[in-house]
């Protein structure tokens, strides 16, 4: 097995707790599904949120999905002039055999514009 980091992001329509949890859960689930990852293969997940998000920690969505034994951490994204608002990003580290070139990075709900080179 090899450690691989998988990127992903989603944009929120509004900074509301339930909305944030649904969108973050959708992102986590899609990253895991599209990369054929089982929860036992997860090493950690790092979440970042733009500075305009205050309603909840994105890591709560992972805990609600049953990933409470996976190390989770949240941080604030850099506040760069002109950057996309209301974005949750993740970097999921996992122990999988998938070659780096075959990893599927997931960008949803407008966040595709962040990385057109990686978005599916």
Biopython code that builds the backbone (N, CA, C, O; Angstrom):
import numpy as np
from Bio.PDB.StructureBuilder import StructureBuilder

atoms = [
    (1, "UNK", "N", (0.837, -1.184, 0.000)),
    (1, "UNK", "CA", (0.000, 0.000, 0.000)),
    (1, "UNK", "C", (0.884, 1.250, 0.000)),
    (1, "UNK", "O", (2.057, 1.211, 0.373)),
    (2, "UNK", "N", (0.285, 2.347, -0.427)),
    (2, "UNK", "CA", (0.984, 3.633, -0.470)),
    (2, "UNK", "C", (0.066, 4.714, 0.067)),
    (2, "UNK", "O", (-1.154, 4.631, -0.080)),
    (3, "UNK", "N", (0.641, 5.713, 0.679)),
    (3, "UNK", "CA", (-0.163, 6.846, 1.119)),
    (3, "UNK", "C", (-0.458, 7.747, -0.065)),
    (3, "UNK", "O", (0.437, 8.088, -0.838)),
    (4, "UNK", "N", (-1.711, 8.126, -0.201)),
    (4, "UNK", "CA", (-2.147, 9.032, -1.258)),
    (4, "UNK", "C", (-2.978, 10.141, -0.635)),
    (4, "UNK", "O", (-3.737, 9.909, 0.305)),
    (5, "UNK", "N", (-2.830, 11.338, -1.163)),
    (5, "UNK", "CA", (-3.639, 12.480, -0.734)),
    (5, "UNK", "C", (-4.603, 12.822, -1.860)),
    (5, "UNK", "O", (-4.214, 12.932, -3.022)),
    (6, "UNK", "N", (-5.852, 12.986, -1.497)),
    (6, "UNK", "CA", (-6.890, 13.288, -2.477)),
    (6, "UNK", "C", (-7.495, 14.633, -2.118)),
    (6, "UNK", "O", (-7.857, 14.884, -0.969)),
    (7, "UNK", "N", (-7.597, 15.498, -3.130)),
    (7, "UNK", "CA", (-8.141, 16.837, -2.938)),
    (7, "UNK", "C", (-9.605, 16.866, -3.307)),
    (7, "UNK", "O", (-10.077, 16.064, -4.114)),
    (8, "UNK", "N", (-10.321, 17.806, -2.702)),
    (8, "UNK", "CA", (-11.714, 18.012, -3.049)),
    (8, "UNK", "C", (-12.202, 19.337, -2.498)),
    (8, "UNK", "O", (-11.605, 19.904, -1.584)),
    (9, "UNK", "N", (-13.291, 19.822, -3.063)),
    (9, "UNK", "CA", (-13.889, 21.074, -2.590)),
    (9, "UNK", "C", (-15.338, 21.144, -3.031)),
    (9, "UNK", "O", (-15.745, 20.514, -4.007)),
    (10, "UNK", "N", (-16.101, 21.922, -2.291)),
    (10, "UNK", "CA", (-17.475, 22.217, -2.643)),
    (10, "UNK", "C", (-17.775, 23.648, -2.227)),
    (10, "UNK", "O", (-17.178, 24.176, -1.289)),
    (11, "UNK", "N", (-18.694, 24.256, -2.929)),
    (11, "UNK", "CA", (-19.094, 25.615, -2.587)),
    (11, "UNK", "C", (-20.489, 25.590, -1.978)),
    (11, "UNK", "O", (-21.386, 24.907, -2.472)),
    (12, "UNK", "N", (-20.654, 26.342, -0.903)),
    (12, "UNK", "CA", (-21.954, 26.457, -0.252)),
    (12, "UNK", "C", (-22.749, 27.599, -0.868)),
    (12, "UNK", "O", (-22.179, 28.594, -1.317)),
    (13, "UNK", "N", (-24.048, 27.449, -0.885)),
    (13, "UNK", "CA", (-24.923, 28.537, -1.326)),
    (13, "UNK", "C", (-25.089, 29.568, -0.222)),
    (13, "UNK", "O", (-25.274, 30.757, -0.481)),
    (14, "UNK", "N", (-25.018, 29.079, 1.036)),
    (14, "UNK", "CA", (-25.192, 29.956, 2.189)),
    (14, "UNK", "C", (-24.459, 29.325, 3.374)),
    (14, "UNK", "O", (-24.229, 28.116, 3.405)),
    (15, "UNK", "N", (-24.103, 30.149, 4.329)),
    (15, "UNK", "CA", (-23.440, 29.674, 5.542)),
    (15, "UNK", "C", (-24.504, 29.314, 6.564)),
    (15, "UNK", "O", (-24.872, 30.113, 7.425)),
    (16, "UNK", "N", (-24.987, 28.079, 6.441)),
    (16, "UNK", "CA", (-26.026, 27.560, 7.318)),
    (16, "UNK", "C", (-25.604, 26.156, 7.734)),
    (16, "UNK", "O", (-25.169, 25.366, 6.897)),
    (17, "UNK", "N", (-25.727, 25.842, 9.017)),
    (17, "UNK", "CA", (-25.209, 24.600, 9.583)),
    (17, "UNK", "C", (-25.648, 23.348, 8.809)),
    (17, "UNK", "O", (-24.797, 22.580, 8.360)),
    (18, "UNK", "N", (-26.941, 23.133, 8.648)),
    (18, "UNK", "CA", (-27.417, 21.914, 7.979)),
    (18, "UNK", "C", (-26.950, 21.846, 6.531)),
    (18, "UNK", "O", (-26.608, 20.773, 6.034)),
    (19, "UNK", "N", (-26.935, 22.981, 5.860)),
    (19, "UNK", "CA", (-26.468, 23.048, 4.472)),
    (19, "UNK", "C", (-24.987, 22.665, 4.403)),
    (19, "UNK", "O", (-24.585, 21.884, 3.541)),
    (20, "UNK", "N", (-24.180, 23.216, 5.312)),
    (20, "UNK", "CA", (-22.753, 22.903, 5.352)),
    (20, "UNK", "C", (-22.536, 21.408, 5.601)),
    (20, "UNK", "O", (-21.709, 20.780, 4.940)),
    (21, "UNK", "N", (-23.267, 20.850, 6.541)),
    (21, "UNK", "CA", (-23.093, 19.426, 6.847)),
    (21, "UNK", "C", (-23.493, 18.537, 5.674)),
    (21, "UNK", "O", (-22.815, 17.550, 5.390)),
    (22, "UNK", "N", (-24.583, 18.875, 4.991)),
    (22, "UNK", "CA", (-25.010, 18.081, 3.821)),
    (22, "UNK", "C", (-23.974, 18.154, 2.700)),
    (22, "UNK", "O", (-23.594, 17.128, 2.134)),
    (23, "UNK", "N", (-23.522, 19.361, 2.381)),
    (23, "UNK", "CA", (-22.557, 19.518, 1.281)),
    (23, "UNK", "C", (-21.225, 18.858, 1.606)),
    (23, "UNK", "O", (-20.600, 18.257, 0.732)),
    (24, "UNK", "N", (-20.786, 18.965, 2.855)),
    (24, "UNK", "CA", (-19.517, 18.347, 3.242)),
    (24, "UNK", "C", (-19.632, 16.824, 3.215)),
    (24, "UNK", "O", (-18.717, 16.137, 2.762)),
    (25, "UNK", "N", (-20.755, 16.302, 3.698)),
    (25, "UNK", "CA", (-20.975, 14.847, 3.647)),
    (25, "UNK", "C", (-21.004, 14.362, 2.202)),
    (25, "UNK", "O", (-20.447, 13.312, 1.883)),
    (26, "UNK", "N", (-21.649, 15.124, 1.335)),
    (26, "UNK", "CA", (-21.689, 14.770, -0.090)),
    (26, "UNK", "C", (-20.269, 14.703, -0.655)),
    (26, "UNK", "O", (-19.940, 13.770, -1.388)),
    (27, "UNK", "N", (-19.438, 15.669, -0.327)),
    (27, "UNK", "CA", (-18.062, 15.707, -0.816)),
    (27, "UNK", "C", (-17.263, 14.509, -0.306)),
    (27, "UNK", "O", (-16.591, 13.834, -1.085)),
    (28, "UNK", "N", (-17.332, 14.248, 0.974)),
    (28, "UNK", "CA", (-16.599, 13.112, 1.558)),
    (28, "UNK", "C", (-17.038, 11.804, 0.912)),
    (28, "UNK", "O", (-16.205, 10.994, 0.507)),
    (29, "UNK", "N", (-18.329, 11.607, 0.820)),
    (29, "UNK", "CA", (-18.882, 10.376, 0.248)),
    (29, "UNK", "C", (-18.450, 10.183, -1.194)),
    (29, "UNK", "O", (-18.087, 9.074, -1.587)),
    (30, "UNK", "N", (-18.483, 11.244, -1.987)),
    (30, "UNK", "CA", (-18.106, 11.139, -3.400)),
    (30, "UNK", "C", (-16.611, 10.859, -3.553)),
    (30, "UNK", "O", (-16.219, 10.050, -4.394)),
    (31, "UNK", "N", (-15.781, 11.512, -2.756)),
    (31, "UNK", "CA", (-14.339, 11.244, -2.817)),
    (31, "UNK", "C", (-14.073, 9.772, -2.510)),
    (31, "UNK", "O", (-13.311, 9.111, -3.216)),
    (32, "UNK", "N", (-14.702, 9.267, -1.460)),
    (32, "UNK", "CA", (-14.480, 7.873, -1.083)),
    (32, "UNK", "C", (-15.037, 6.915, -2.138)),
    (32, "UNK", "O", (-14.372, 5.943, -2.497)),
    (33, "UNK", "N", (-16.234, 7.172, -2.633)),
    (33, "UNK", "CA", (-16.858, 6.298, -3.634)),
    (33, "UNK", "C", (-16.062, 6.280, -4.937)),
    (33, "UNK", "O", (-15.739, 5.214, -5.461)),
    (34, "UNK", "N", (-15.750, 7.460, -5.452)),
    (34, "UNK", "CA", (-15.083, 7.539, -6.759)),
    (34, "UNK", "C", (-13.657, 6.993, -6.735)),
    (34, "UNK", "O", (-13.108, 6.631, -7.776)),
    (35, "UNK", "N", (-13.062, 6.935, -5.550)),
    (35, "UNK", "CA", (-11.705, 6.396, -5.424)),
    (35, "UNK", "C", (-11.680, 5.011, -4.778)),
    (35, "UNK", "O", (-10.618, 4.482, -4.450)),
    (36, "UNK", "N", (-12.894, 4.425, -4.599)),
    (36, "UNK", "CA", (-13.027, 3.077, -4.049)),
    (36, "UNK", "C", (-12.280, 2.932, -2.715)),
    (36, "UNK", "O", (-11.481, 2.016, -2.525)),
    (37, "UNK", "N", (-12.567, 3.861, -1.807)),
    (37, "UNK", "CA", (-11.904, 3.883, -0.509)),
    (37, "UNK", "C", (-12.859, 3.398, 0.558)),
    (37, "UNK", "O", (-14.006, 3.836, 0.634)),
    (38, "UNK", "N", (-12.373, 2.491, 1.377)),
    (38, "UNK", "CA", (-13.092, 2.016, 2.554)),
    (38, "UNK", "C", (-12.600, 2.841, 3.752)),
    (38, "UNK", "O", (-11.454, 3.289, 3.774)),
    (39, "UNK", "N", (-13.457, 3.032, 4.726)),
    (39, "UNK", "CA", (-13.081, 3.863, 5.869)),
    (39, "UNK", "C", (-11.836, 3.340, 6.593)),
    (39, "UNK", "O", (-11.106, 4.121, 7.203)),
    (40, "UNK", "N", (-11.588, 2.040, 6.531)),
    (40, "UNK", "CA", (-10.399, 1.488, 7.188)),
    (40, "UNK", "C", (-9.105, 1.943, 6.505)),
    (40, "UNK", "O", (-8.028, 1.825, 7.089)),
    (41, "UNK", "N", (-9.198, 2.457, 5.285)),
    (41, "UNK", "CA", (-8.018, 2.919, 4.551)),
    (41, "UNK", "C", (-7.706, 4.392, 4.806)),
    (41, "UNK", "O", (-6.675, 4.894, 4.358)),
    (42, "UNK", "N", (-8.584, 5.080, 5.516)),
    (42, "UNK", "CA", (-8.368, 6.505, 5.778)),
    (42, "UNK", "C", (-7.296, 6.695, 6.839)),
    (42, "UNK", "O", (-7.301, 6.025, 7.872)),
    (43, "UNK", "N", (-6.383, 7.611, 6.574)),
    (43, "UNK", "CA", (-5.341, 7.972, 7.533)),
    (43, "UNK", "C", (-5.776, 9.227, 8.284)),
    (43, "UNK", "O", (-5.699, 9.273, 9.512)),
    (44, "UNK", "N", (-6.232, 10.248, 7.551)),
    (44, "UNK", "CA", (-6.709, 11.486, 8.158)),
    (44, "UNK", "C", (-7.421, 12.315, 7.092)),
    (44, "UNK", "O", (-7.275, 12.081, 5.892)),
    (45, "UNK", "N", (-8.192, 13.286, 7.565)),
    (45, "UNK", "CA", (-8.824, 14.242, 6.654)),
    (45, "UNK", "C", (-8.611, 15.637, 7.229)),
    (45, "UNK", "O", (-8.924, 15.901, 8.390)),
    (46, "UNK", "N", (-8.079, 16.516, 6.403)),
    (46, "UNK", "CA", (-7.924, 17.922, 6.769)),
    (46, "UNK", "C", (-8.944, 18.727, 5.974)),
    (46, "UNK", "O", (-9.025, 18.609, 4.751)),
    (47, "UNK", "N", (-9.717, 19.541, 6.675)),
    (47, "UNK", "CA", (-10.704, 20.417, 6.049)),
    (47, "UNK", "C", (-10.265, 21.860, 6.204)),
    (47, "UNK", "O", (-9.690, 22.236, 7.226)),
    (48, "UNK", "N", (-10.538, 22.666, 5.187)),
    (48, "UNK", "CA", (-10.396, 24.115, 5.354)),
    (48, "UNK", "C", (-11.690, 24.763, 4.883)),
    (48, "UNK", "O", (-12.415, 24.226, 4.045)),
    (49, "UNK", "N", (-11.951, 25.928, 5.445)),
    (49, "UNK", "CA", (-13.139, 26.692, 5.090)),
    (49, "UNK", "C", (-12.707, 28.132, 4.846)),
    (49, "UNK", "O", (-11.819, 28.652, 5.520)),
    (50, "UNK", "N", (-13.343, 28.760, 3.882)),
    (50, "UNK", "CA", (-13.065, 30.175, 3.666)),
    (50, "UNK", "C", (-13.529, 30.956, 4.896)),
    (50, "UNK", "O", (-14.351, 30.476, 5.678)),
    (51, "UNK", "N", (-12.993, 32.158, 5.052)),
    (51, "UNK", "CA", (-13.219, 32.925, 6.271)),
    (51, "UNK", "C", (-14.645, 33.435, 6.432)),
    (51, "UNK", "O", (-14.977, 34.021, 7.462)),
    (52, "UNK", "N", (-15.490, 33.224, 5.432)),
    (52, "UNK", "CA", (-16.882, 33.654, 5.531)),
    (52, "UNK", "C", (-17.801, 32.533, 6.031)),
    (52, "UNK", "O", (-19.023, 32.684, 6.011)),
    (53, "UNK", "N", (-17.228, 31.421, 6.475)),
    (53, "UNK", "CA", (-18.017, 30.300, 6.997)),
    (53, "UNK", "C", (-17.837, 30.235, 8.515)),
    (53, "UNK", "O", (-16.720, 30.140, 9.023)),
    (54, "UNK", "N", (-18.972, 30.289, 9.223)),
    (54, "UNK", "CA", (-18.941, 30.314, 10.689)),
    (54, "UNK", "C", (-19.941, 29.345, 11.322)),
    (54, "UNK", "O", (-19.931, 29.176, 12.541)),
    (55, "UNK", "N", (-20.793, 28.710, 10.537)),
    (55, "UNK", "CA", (-21.942, 27.977, 11.086)),
    (55, "UNK", "C", (-21.593, 26.642, 11.744)),
    (55, "UNK", "O", (-22.303, 26.205, 12.649)),
    (56, "UNK", "N", (-20.514, 25.984, 11.308)),
    (56, "UNK", "CA", (-20.172, 24.668, 11.869)),
    (56, "UNK", "C", (-18.792, 24.246, 11.384)),
    (56, "UNK", "O", (-18.284, 24.759, 10.387)),
    (57, "UNK", "N", (-18.198, 23.304, 12.106)),
    (57, "UNK", "CA", (-16.937, 22.703, 11.682)),
    (57, "UNK", "C", (-17.240, 21.639, 10.624)),
    (57, "UNK", "O", (-18.091, 20.783, 10.864)),
    (58, "UNK", "N", (-16.579, 21.659, 9.470)),
    (58, "UNK", "CA", (-16.819, 20.624, 8.457)),
    (58, "UNK", "C", (-16.527, 19.207, 8.955)),
    (58, "UNK", "O", (-17.137, 18.253, 8.473)),
    (59, "UNK", "N", (-15.624, 19.055, 9.894)),
    (59, "UNK", "CA", (-15.286, 17.729, 10.405)),
    (59, "UNK", "C", (-16.491, 17.034, 11.044)),
    (59, "UNK", "O", (-16.532, 15.804, 11.096)),
    (60, "UNK", "N", (-17.455, 17.789, 11.522)),
    (60, "UNK", "CA", (-18.641, 17.174, 12.110)),
    (60, "UNK", "C", (-19.356, 16.293, 11.087)),
    (60, "UNK", "O", (-19.897, 15.248, 11.449)),
    (61, "UNK", "N", (-19.367, 16.694, 9.828)),
    (61, "UNK", "CA", (-19.999, 15.873, 8.787)),
    (61, "UNK", "C", (-19.326, 14.510, 8.686)),
    (61, "UNK", "O", (-20.001, 13.498, 8.494)),
    (62, "UNK", "N", (-18.009, 14.474, 8.812)),
    (62, "UNK", "CA", (-17.288, 13.196, 8.770)),
    (62, "UNK", "C", (-17.645, 12.339, 9.981)),
    (62, "UNK", "O", (-17.852, 11.133, 9.844)),
    (63, "UNK", "N", (-17.717, 12.942, 11.150)),
    (63, "UNK", "CA", (-18.090, 12.181, 12.345)),
    (63, "UNK", "C", (-19.501, 11.623, 12.201)),
    (63, "UNK", "O", (-19.766, 10.487, 12.594)),
    (64, "UNK", "N", (-20.409, 12.424, 11.635)),
    (64, "UNK", "CA", (-21.784, 11.958, 11.443)),
    (64, "UNK", "C", (-21.877, 10.839, 10.411)),
    (64, "UNK", "O", (-22.846, 10.081, 10.408)),
    (65, "UNK", "N", (-20.880, 10.729, 9.538)),
    (65, "UNK", "CA", (-20.821, 9.626, 8.572)),
    (65, "UNK", "C", (-20.182, 8.374, 9.177)),
    (65, "UNK", "O", (-20.010, 7.371, 8.484)),
    (66, "UNK", "N", (-19.830, 8.427, 10.462)),
    (66, "UNK", "CA", (-19.233, 7.275, 11.120)),
    (66, "UNK", "C", (-17.721, 7.248, 11.074)),
    (66, "UNK", "O", (-17.115, 6.208, 11.329)),
    (67, "UNK", "N", (-17.092, 8.382, 10.751)),
    (67, "UNK", "CA", (-15.634, 8.426, 10.631)),
    (67, "UNK", "C", (-14.987, 9.018, 11.880)),
    (67, "UNK", "O", (-13.939, 9.659, 11.797)),
    (68, "UNK", "N", (-15.605, 8.804, 13.026)),
    (68, "UNK", "CA", (-15.116, 9.380, 14.273)),
    (68, "UNK", "C", (-13.771, 8.849, 14.725)),
    (68, "UNK", "O", (-13.110, 9.490, 15.541)),
    (69, "UNK", "N", (-13.342, 7.695, 14.221)),
    (69, "UNK", "CA", (-12.036, 7.151, 14.604)),
    (69, "UNK", "C", (-10.917, 7.617, 13.671)),
    (69, "UNK", "O", (-9.756, 7.259, 13.868)),
    (70, "UNK", "N", (-11.262, 8.413, 12.659)),
    (70, "UNK", "CA", (-10.280, 8.963, 11.720)),
    (70, "UNK", "C", (-9.839, 10.330, 12.241)),
    (70, "UNK", "O", (-10.693, 11.150, 12.576)),
    (71, "UNK", "N", (-8.540, 10.602, 12.319)),
    (71, "UNK", "CA", (-8.107, 11.923, 12.735)),
    (71, "UNK", "C", (-8.625, 12.990, 11.754)),
    (71, "UNK", "O", (-8.413, 12.901, 10.544)),
    (72, "UNK", "N", (-9.301, 13.988, 12.306)),
    (72, "UNK", "CA", (-9.917, 15.056, 11.518)),
    (72, "UNK", "C", (-9.420, 16.390, 12.038)),
    (72, "UNK", "O", (-9.230, 16.560, 13.243)),
    (73, "UNK", "N", (-9.208, 17.340, 11.133)),
    (73, "UNK", "CA", (-8.787, 18.670, 11.552)),
    (73, "UNK", "C", (-9.379, 19.703, 10.610)),
    (73, "UNK", "O", (-9.528, 19.455, 9.413)),
    (74, "UNK", "N", (-9.716, 20.865, 11.158)),
    (74, "UNK", "CA", (-10.257, 21.973, 10.367)),
    (74, "UNK", "C", (-9.332, 23.183, 10.496)),
    (74, "UNK", "O", (-8.682, 23.382, 11.522)),
    (75, "UNK", "N", (-9.291, 23.970, 9.450)),
    (75, "UNK", "CA", (-8.528, 25.211, 9.454)),
    (75, "UNK", "C", (-9.213, 26.245, 8.591)),
    (75, "UNK", "O", (-10.208, 25.964, 7.923)),
    (76, "UNK", "N", (-8.672, 27.433, 8.617)),
    (76, "UNK", "CA", (-9.214, 28.539, 7.820)),
    (76, "UNK", "C", (-8.358, 28.708, 6.577)),
    (76, "UNK", "O", (-7.130, 28.726, 6.648)),
    (77, "UNK", "N", (-9.022, 28.832, 5.444)),
    (77, "UNK", "CA", (-8.345, 29.047, 4.164)),
    (77, "UNK", "C", (-7.801, 30.477, 4.126)),
    (77, "UNK", "O", (-8.365, 31.373, 4.753)),
    (78, "UNK", "N", (-6.733, 30.683, 3.407)),
    (78, "UNK", "CA", (-6.183, 32.035, 3.235)),
    (78, "UNK", "C", (-7.243, 32.969, 2.660)),
    (78, "UNK", "O", (-8.041, 32.563, 1.815)),
    (79, "UNK", "N", (-7.252, 34.199, 3.111)),
    (79, "UNK", "CA", (-8.192, 35.211, 2.639)),
    (79, "UNK", "C", (-7.548, 35.992, 1.499)),
    (79, "UNK", "O", (-6.950, 37.045, 1.721)),
    (80, "UNK", "N", (-7.672, 35.476, 0.286)),
    (80, "UNK", "CA", (-7.049, 36.080, -0.888)),
    (80, "UNK", "C", (-8.088, 36.921, -1.623)),
    (80, "UNK", "O", (-9.195, 36.454, -1.892)),
    (81, "UNK", "N", (-7.735, 38.139, -1.940)),
    (81, "UNK", "CA", (-8.639, 39.041, -2.644)),
    (81, "UNK", "C", (-9.150, 38.394, -3.922)),
    (81, "UNK", "O", (-8.370, 37.896, -4.733)),
    (82, "UNK", "N", (-10.470, 38.406, -4.093)),
    (82, "UNK", "CA", (-11.088, 37.867, -5.294)),
    (82, "UNK", "C", (-11.297, 36.365, -5.282)),
    (82, "UNK", "O", (-11.746, 35.801, -6.280)),
    (83, "UNK", "N", (-10.981, 35.703, -4.173)),
    (83, "UNK", "CA", (-11.151, 34.248, -4.142)),
    (83, "UNK", "C", (-12.623, 33.877, -4.021)),
    (83, "UNK", "O", (-13.453, 34.691, -3.615)),
    (84, "UNK", "N", (-12.929, 32.643, -4.379)),
    (84, "UNK", "CA", (-14.296, 32.137, -4.360)),
    (84, "UNK", "C", (-14.814, 32.102, -2.917)),
    (84, "UNK", "O", (-14.113, 31.634, -2.021)),
    (85, "UNK", "N", (-16.030, 32.592, -2.692)),
    (85, "UNK", "CA", (-16.592, 32.577, -1.338)),
    (85, "UNK", "C", (-17.221, 31.241, -0.972)),
    (85, "UNK", "O", (-17.544, 30.430, -1.840)),
    (86, "UNK", "N", (-17.390, 31.029, 0.332)),
    (86, "UNK", "CA", (-18.138, 29.898, 0.906)),
    (86, "UNK", "C", (-17.670, 28.542, 0.376)),
    (86, "UNK", "O", (-18.466, 27.750, -0.129)),
    (87, "UNK", "N", (-16.377, 28.294, 0.499)),
    (87, "UNK", "CA", (-15.810, 27.042, -0.014)),
    (87, "UNK", "C", (-15.279, 26.184, 1.134)),
    (87, "UNK", "O", (-14.562, 26.659, 2.015)),
    (88, "UNK", "N", (-15.650, 24.916, 1.094)),
    (88, "UNK", "CA", (-15.090, 23.893, 1.979)),
    (88, "UNK", "C", (-14.146, 23.053, 1.125)),
    (88, "UNK", "O", (-14.537, 22.533, 0.080)),
    (89, "UNK", "N", (-12.906, 22.925, 1.576)),
    (89, "UNK", "CA", (-11.931, 22.084, 0.890)),
    (89, "UNK", "C", (-11.571, 20.920, 1.811)),
    (89, "UNK", "O", (-11.704, 21.009, 3.032)),
    (90, "UNK", "N", (-11.117, 19.841, 1.209)),
    (90, "UNK", "CA", (-10.575, 18.746, 2.010)),
    (90, "UNK", "C", (-9.345, 18.177, 1.342)),
    (90, "UNK", "O", (-9.177, 18.239, 0.124)),
    (91, "UNK", "N", (-8.482, 17.617, 2.188)),
    (91, "UNK", "CA", (-7.387, 16.784, 1.727)),
    (91, "UNK", "C", (-7.484, 15.497, 2.535)),
    (91, "UNK", "O", (-7.261, 15.479, 3.745)),
    (92, "UNK", "N", (-7.821, 14.429, 1.834)),
    (92, "UNK", "CA", (-8.020, 13.122, 2.454)),
    (92, "UNK", "C", (-6.769, 12.280, 2.201)),
    (92, "UNK", "O", (-6.398, 12.031, 1.054)),
    (93, "UNK", "N", (-6.136, 11.851, 3.271)),
    (93, "UNK", "CA", (-4.969, 10.983, 3.159)),
    (93, "UNK", "C", (-5.413, 9.553, 3.431)),
    (93, "UNK", "O", (-6.090, 9.273, 4.420)),
    (94, "UNK", "N", (-5.018, 8.651, 2.529)),
    (94, "UNK", "CA", (-5.443, 7.262, 2.665)),
    (94, "UNK", "C", (-4.319, 6.318, 2.252)),
    (94, "UNK", "O", (-3.356, 6.706, 1.590)),
    (95, "UNK", "N", (-4.476, 5.090, 2.660)),
    (95, "UNK", "CA", (-3.507, 4.039, 2.385)),
    (95, "UNK", "C", (-4.111, 3.122, 1.326)),
    (95, "UNK", "O", (-4.854, 2.195, 1.646)),
    (96, "UNK", "N", (-3.782, 3.392, 0.055)),
    (96, "UNK", "CA", (-4.369, 2.659, -1.073)),
    (96, "UNK", "C", (-3.308, 2.359, -2.120)),
    (96, "UNK", "O", (-2.252, 2.992, -2.152)),
    (97, "UNK", "N", (-3.601, 1.387, -2.975)),
    (97, "UNK", "CA", (-2.679, 0.999, -4.042)),
    (97, "UNK", "C", (-2.840, 1.818, -5.316)),
    (97, "UNK", "O", (-2.015, 1.700, -6.222)),
    (98, "UNK", "N", (-3.853, 2.624, -5.409)),
    (98, "UNK", "CA", (-4.130, 3.385, -6.629)),
    (98, "UNK", "C", (-2.935, 4.261, -7.002)),
    (98, "UNK", "O", (-2.443, 5.019, -6.166)),
    (99, "UNK", "N", (-2.463, 4.169, -8.241)),
    (99, "UNK", "CA", (-1.376, 5.061, -8.665)),
    (99, "UNK", "C", (-1.825, 6.523, -8.578)),
    (99, "UNK", "O", (-2.993, 6.838, -8.805)),
    (100, "UNK", "N", (-0.901, 7.388, -8.253)),
    (100, "UNK", "CA", (-1.206, 8.812, -8.118)),
    (100, "UNK", "C", (-1.901, 9.363, -9.360)),
    (100, "UNK", "O", (-2.791, 10.207, -9.253)),
    (101, "UNK", "N", (-1.504, 8.894, -10.519)),
    (101, "UNK", "CA", (-2.081, 9.388, -11.778)),
    (101, "UNK", "C", (-3.538, 8.983, -11.965)),
    (101, "UNK", "O", (-4.230, 9.549, -12.812)),
    (102, "UNK", "N", (-4.019, 8.004, -11.180)),
    (102, "UNK", "CA", (-5.397, 7.538, -11.308)),
    (102, "UNK", "C", (-6.326, 8.045, -10.199)),
    (102, "UNK", "O", (-7.511, 7.713, -10.176)),
    (103, "UNK", "N", (-5.789, 8.839, -9.294)),
    (103, "UNK", "CA", (-6.607, 9.403, -8.214)),
    (103, "UNK", "C", (-7.630, 10.367, -8.818)),
    (103, "UNK", "O", (-7.312, 11.146, -9.717)),
    (104, "UNK", "N", (-8.852, 10.301, -8.314)),
    (104, "UNK", "CA", (-9.913, 11.198, -8.774)),
    (104, "UNK", "C", (-10.142, 12.271, -7.717)),
    (104, "UNK", "O", (-10.693, 11.999, -6.650)),
    (105, "UNK", "N", (-9.716, 13.483, -8.024)),
    (105, "UNK", "CA", (-9.940, 14.633, -7.157)),
    (105, "UNK", "C", (-11.341, 15.157, -7.471)),
    (105, "UNK", "O", (-11.736, 15.218, -8.635)),
    (106, "UNK", "N", (-12.082, 15.530, -6.444)),
    (106, "UNK", "CA", (-13.503, 15.831, -6.606)),
    (106, "UNK", "C", (-13.797, 17.293, -6.266)),
    (106, "UNK", "O", (-13.512, 17.761, -5.163)),
    (107, "UNK", "N", (-14.365, 17.992, -7.227)),
    (107, "UNK", "CA", (-14.771, 19.389, -7.050)),
    (107, "UNK", "C", (-16.242, 19.491, -7.443)),
    (107, "UNK", "O", (-16.629, 19.142, -8.559)),
    (108, "UNK", "N", (-17.055, 19.979, -6.501)),
    (108, "UNK", "CA", (-18.509, 19.984, -6.665)),
    (108, "UNK", "C", (-19.109, 21.384, -6.524)),
    (108, "UNK", "O", (-18.514, 22.280, -5.925)),
    (109, "UNK", "N", (-20.301, 21.543, -7.092)),
    (109, "UNK", "CA", (-21.175, 22.678, -6.812)),
    (109, "UNK", "C", (-20.515, 24.041, -7.029)),
    (109, "UNK", "O", (-20.627, 24.934, -6.189)),
    (110, "UNK", "N", (-19.837, 24.188, -8.142)),
    (110, "UNK", "CA", (-19.188, 25.451, -8.469)),
    (110, "UNK", "C", (-17.707, 25.467, -8.157)),
    (110, "UNK", "O", (-16.964, 26.271, -8.720)),
    (111, "UNK", "N", (-17.269, 24.593, -7.268)),
    (111, "UNK", "CA", (-15.856, 24.555, -6.890)),
    (111, "UNK", "C", (-14.972, 23.995, -8.007)),
    (111, "UNK", "O", (-13.745, 24.058, -7.919)),
    (112, "UNK", "N", (-15.588, 23.453, -9.049)),
    (112, "UNK", "CA", (-14.810, 22.952, -10.196)),
    (112, "UNK", "C", (-13.909, 24.058, -10.760)),
    (112, "UNK", "O", (-12.831, 23.779, -11.285)),
    (113, "UNK", "N", (-14.356, 25.301, -10.650)),
    (113, "UNK", "CA", (-13.589, 26.435, -11.181)),
    (113, "UNK", "C", (-12.261, 26.627, -10.447)),
    (113, "UNK", "O", (-11.363, 27.293, -10.963)),
    (114, "UNK", "N", (-12.130, 26.058, -9.262)),
    (114, "UNK", "CA", (-10.880, 26.192, -8.514)),
    (114, "UNK", "C", (-9.735, 25.436, -9.166)),
    (114, "UNK", "O", (-8.595, 25.900, -9.161)),
    (115, "UNK", "N", (-10.036, 24.274, -9.728)),
    (115, "UNK", "CA", (-9.008, 23.416, -10.321)),
    (115, "UNK", "C", (-9.557, 22.719, -11.542)),
    (115, "UNK", "O", (-9.864, 21.527, -11.501)),
    (116, "UNK", "N", (-9.682, 23.450, -12.618)),
    (116, "UNK", "CA", (-10.197, 22.851, -13.848)),
    (116, "UNK", "C", (-9.325, 21.702, -14.324)),
    (116, "UNK", "O", (-9.804, 20.798, -15.007)),
    (117, "UNK", "N", (-8.036, 21.733, -13.962)),
    (117, "UNK", "CA", (-7.138, 20.675, -14.364)),
    (117, "UNK", "C", (-7.383, 19.380, -13.595)),
    (117, "UNK", "O", (-6.992, 18.311, -14.062)),
    (118, "UNK", "N", (-8.022, 19.450, -12.426)),
    (118, "UNK", "CA", (-8.268, 18.260, -11.614)),
    (118, "UNK", "C", (-9.726, 17.839, -11.569)),
    (118, "UNK", "O", (-10.024, 16.672, -11.314)),
    (119, "UNK", "N", (-10.635, 18.766, -11.811)),
    (119, "UNK", "CA", (-12.064, 18.491, -11.675)),
    (119, "UNK", "C", (-12.491, 17.406, -12.669)),
    (119, "UNK", "O", (-12.036, 17.363, -13.813)),
    (120, "UNK", "N", (-13.374, 16.540, -12.192)),
    (120, "UNK", "CA", (-13.875, 15.439, -13.031)),
    (120, "UNK", "C", (-14.995, 15.942, -13.909)),
    (120, "UNK", "O", (-15.557, 15.176, -14.692)),
]
sb = StructureBuilder()
sb.init_structure("model")
sb.init_model(0)
sb.init_chain("A")
sb.init_seg("    ")
for serial, (resi, resn, name, xyz) in enumerate(atoms, 1):
    if name == "N":
        sb.init_residue(resn, " ", resi, " ")
    sb.init_atom(name, np.array(xyz, "f"), 0.0, 1.0, " ", f" {name:<3s}", serial, name[0])
structure = sb.get_structure()
